Amino acid sequence: MHYYNDNAISVRNLTKCFGSFTAVDHISFDVAKGEIFGFLGANGAGKTTAMRMLCGLSVPTAGNGQVAGCDIMTRAEAIKHRIGYMSQKFSLYSGLTVEENIRLFSTIYGMTSARIKEASERVFKELGMEDMRGAFVKDIPVGWRQKLAFAVATIHKPEVVFLDEPTGGVDPVTRRKFWELIYKASSDGMTVFVTTHYLDEAEYCNRISIMVDGRISALDSPAALKEKYHATTIDEVFRIVAQDAQRAD
């Protein structure tokens, strides 16, 4: 379809219904390759459902699109091999060592033994974690866990990485350092699709969308949205856009 162009993600009229309830209601947007795209919305707005469809984990009720060159309706399994995923709730196995986590997730992503060895050494060197190889994940500081989780999610060099509330529950300094990793990945050509409840983080994105009751109610660069809504912060923009939301948190 011609509208796909060179975008990392393109969807048109993407819809997901559960019985009579429409969780995602005909959303359309594009994400360029290498872009940092913020996907915002209150709890219940439909963000997680939309992300599950983009990751090949849920079949759309209607609409169409592509992620990393794969049709979301017909090539869901192929999408899973071309993307990375990291969430706040589950990213690493705390009872395994740092090295064991790297090896496990590399295997899940289908990497060969040679690639796993090479990638592992690269991660240890880039993160400065050579001395933590045998440490259990539960015993290392939260900042290091965040860095490791991101490294594991991107170890196979995916075209797109989905970050679902990746900085929840961590301090501002750790969050800032984590965003440095995001900028580095983007500068290397990786597309970053991120959801966050920290609206100050949305300022770091190239563009953001705001979902309200299953629909995208606003989409543009942070600067353009603040100008449009006569606001000084994205938090103000969000409150204006979402003020008439019908779905409760």
C-alpha positions in Angstrom: 0.0 0.0 0.0 1.4 3.3 -1.1 1.1 5.1 2.2 3.6 2.8 3.9 6.5 4.5 2.2 9.6 4.1 4.4 7.8 4.5 7.7 8.7 2.0 10.5 5.0 1.9 11.5 1.9 2.8 9.5 -1.6 2.1 10.5 -5.0 3.1 9.0 -8.3 2.8 10.8 -6.9 0.3 13.3 -9.7 -1.0 15.4 -10.1 -3.5 18.2 -13.5 -4.5 19.7 -14.3 -6.8 22.6 -17.9 -7.7 22.2 -19.8 -4.4 22.0 -16.9 -2.4 23.6 -14.5 -0.7 21.1 -11.2 -0.4 22.9 -9.3 1.1 19.9 -11.5 3.1 17.5 -10.2 3.6 14.0 -6.8 5.1 14.8 -4.4 6.1 12.0 -0.8 7.3 12.2 2.7 6.9 10.9 6.0 6.7 12.7 9.2 7.4 10.7 12.3 5.3 10.9 14.5 6.5 13.7 11.8 8.6 15.3 11.1 8.7 19.0 7.3 8.5 19.1 5.4 9.1 22.4 2.1 7.2 22.8 0.2 8.9 25.6 -3.2 8.4 27.2 -4.8 7.8 30.5 -5.4 4.3 31.8 -8.3 2.8 29.8 -7.7 5.0 26.8 -6.6 2.0 24.6 -2.9 2.4 24.6 -2.0 -1.1 25.7 -4.5 -2.7 23.4 -3.1 -0.7 20.4 0.4 -1.6 21.3 -0.5 -5.3 21.5 -1.8 -5.2 18.0 1.4 -3.4 16.8 3.5 -6.1 18.4 1.7 -8.9 16.7 0.1 -10.1 20.0 -3.5 -9.3 19.2 -5.4 -9.5 15.9 -7.2 -6.3 14.9 -10.9 -6.3 14.4 -10.6 -4.0 11.5 -8.2 -1.7 9.7 -4.7 -2.4 8.4 -1.1 -1.4 8.7 2.5 -2.5 8.9 5.3 -2.6 11.5 8.9 -3.1 10.4 7.8 -3.9 6.9 5.4 -6.6 8.0 1.6 -6.6 7.6 0.0 -6.7 11.0 -3.0 -8.8 9.8 -1.0 -11.5 8.0 2.6 -11.5 9.4 2.2 -11.1 13.1 4.9 -13.8 13.8 7.4 -12.0 11.5 6.8 -8.8 13.4 7.8 -10.4 16.7 11.3 -11.1 15.3 11.8 -7.6 14.0 10.9 -5.7 17.2 12.1 -5.4 20.7 9.9 -4.9 23.8 10.4 -3.7 27.3 7.9 -3.0 30.0 8.0 -1.7 33.5 6.3 -4.7 35.0 8.4 -7.5 33.4 11.7 -7.1 31.6 14.2 -9.3 33.3 14.3 -12.5 35.4 15.5 -11.3 38.9 16.6 -14.8 39.9 19.0 -15.2 37.0 22.4 -13.5 36.7 23.1 -10.7 34.3 24.8 -13.0 31.9 22.0 -15.6 32.1 19.4 -12.9 31.3 21.4 -11.8 28.2 21.8 -15.3 27.0 18.1 -16.2 27.6 16.6 -13.3 25.8 19.1 -13.5 22.9 18.0 -17.1 22.4 14.4 -16.1 22.5 15.1 -13.6 19.8 16.6 -16.4 17.7 20.2 -15.3 17.7 22.9 -17.8 16.9 25.5 -18.8 19.5 28.2 -16.8 17.8 26.0 -13.7 17.6 25.0 -14.1 21.3 28.6 -14.2 22.4 29.5 -11.2 20.3 26.4 -9.2 21.4 27.0 -10.1 25.1 30.5 -8.8 25.0 29.3 -5.6 23.3 26.6 -5.1 26.0 29.0 -5.6 28.9 31.5 -3.1 27.4 28.9 -0.5 26.4 27.2 -0.5 29.7 30.4 -0.9 31.8 29.0 -4.1 33.4 31.9 -6.4 33.0 32.2 -6.9 36.7 28.5 -7.8 37.0 28.3 -10.8 34.8 27.7 -13.2 37.6 25.5 -10.9 39.7 21.9 -11.8 40.2 19.6 -9.1 38.7 17.7 -8.7 41.9 21.0 -7.6 43.6 22.1 -4.9 41.2 20.9 -1.2 41.6 17.7 -0.2 39.8 19.5 2.1 37.4 21.7 -0.8 36.2 18.6 -3.0 35.9 17.0 -0.4 33.6 20.0 -0.1 31.4 20.3 -3.9 31.2 16.6 -4.3 30.4 16.9 -1.9 27.5 20.1 -3.6 26.3 18.3 -6.9 26.4 15.3 -5.6 24.5 17.5 -4.3 21.7 20.3 -6.8 21.7 19.2 -8.3 18.4 19.2 -4.9 16.7 15.5 -4.6 16.1 14.0 -2.1 13.6 11.5 -0.9 16.2 11.6 -1.1 20.0 8.4 -0.8 22.0 8.8 0.6 25.5 5.8 0.3 27.7 6.1 2.5 30.8 9.8 1.7 30.9 10.8 4.3 33.6 7.9 3.7 36.1 9.0 3.8 39.7 12.6 5.0 39.2 14.1 8.3 40.3 14.6 11.3 38.0 18.3 10.8 37.6 17.8 7.2 36.5 15.1 8.3 34.1 17.3 10.9 32.5 20.1 8.4 32.0 17.7 6.0 30.5 16.6 8.5 28.0 20.2 8.9 27.0 20.0 5.3 25.9 16.9 6.0 23.9 18.5 8.9 22.1 21.5 6.7 21.3 19.3 4.0 19.8 17.4 6.6 17.8 20.6 8.2 16.4 21.6 4.7 15.3 18.5 4.4 13.2 16.2 2.4 15.6 12.6 3.5 15.9 11.4 4.0 19.5 7.7 3.7 20.4 7.2 4.7 24.0 4.4 5.0 26.5 4.8 6.9 29.7 2.9 8.5 32.5 5.7 11.0 33.1 4.5 13.8 30.8 7.8 15.6 31.2 9.3 12.7 29.3 7.0 13.4 26.4 9.0 16.5 25.8 11.9 14.4 24.7 10.0 12.7 21.9 10.0 13.9 18.3 6.3 13.6 18.2 3.5 12.5 20.5 0.0 11.3 20.2 -2.7 11.5 22.9 -5.4 8.8 23.0 -8.7 9.6 24.6 -11.5 6.9 24.7 -9.9 4.8 22.1 -9.2 7.5 19.6 -6.2 9.7 18.9 -7.3 13.2 19.8 -4.0 15.0 19.3 -0.8 14.2 17.3 2.2 16.5 16.6 5.5 17.6 17.9 5.6 18.7 21.6 6.3 22.3 20.5 3.5 22.3 18.0 1.0 20.9 20.5 1.9 23.4 23.2 1.5 26.2 20.6 -1.9 24.9 19.4 -3.3 24.6 22.9 -1.6 27.7 24.3 0.1 25.6 26.9 3.6 25.8 28.5 4.0 22.0 29.2 2.8 18.7 27.7 1.0 18.1 31.1 -1.2 21.1 30.4 -1.8 19.9 26.8 -2.8 16.5 28.1 -5.2 17.9 30.6 -6.9 20.0 27.9 -7.1 17.2 25.4 -8.3 14.6 27.9 -10.6 16.7 30.0 -13.8 15.3 28.4 -12.7 11.6 28.6 -15.5 9.2 29.4 -13.5 6.2 30.5 -12.3 6.2 34.1 -8.7 5.5 35.0 
